[in-house]
């Protein structure tokens, strides 16, 4: 899976959001409000935008940061957030 657009993540006064950048701005005009975990998912997807990343590898990457969460909790949140991205047309399976 990979992002359909390149996104920039911004933290302004404690509010984290993501917007499409560059030429991709024409593909997605909105802004996503994110929590820290979702912003990490966007960052990982941005880094792997050319080749894509598997769901399992995405979850493994998140597990290195969120050691207080179980792998199941991380997988559940990740799956729910990826579904939102997919519904918005921002994720290519």
HELIX and SHEET records of a PDB file:
HELIX    1   1 UNK A   22  UNK A   26  5                                   5    
HELIX    2   2 UNK A   36  UNK A   47  1                                  12    
HELIX    3   3 UNK A   55  UNK A   65  1                                  11    
HELIX    4   4 UNK A   71  UNK A   87  1                                  17    
SHEET    1   A 2 UNK A   2  UNK A   3  0                                        
SHEET    2   A 2 UNK A  91  UNK A  92 -1                                        
SHEET    1   B 3 UNK A   7  UNK A  12  0                                        
SHEET    2   B 3 UNK A  15  UNK A  20 -1                                        
SHEET    3   B 3 UNK A  31  UNK A  34 -1                                        
END                                                                             
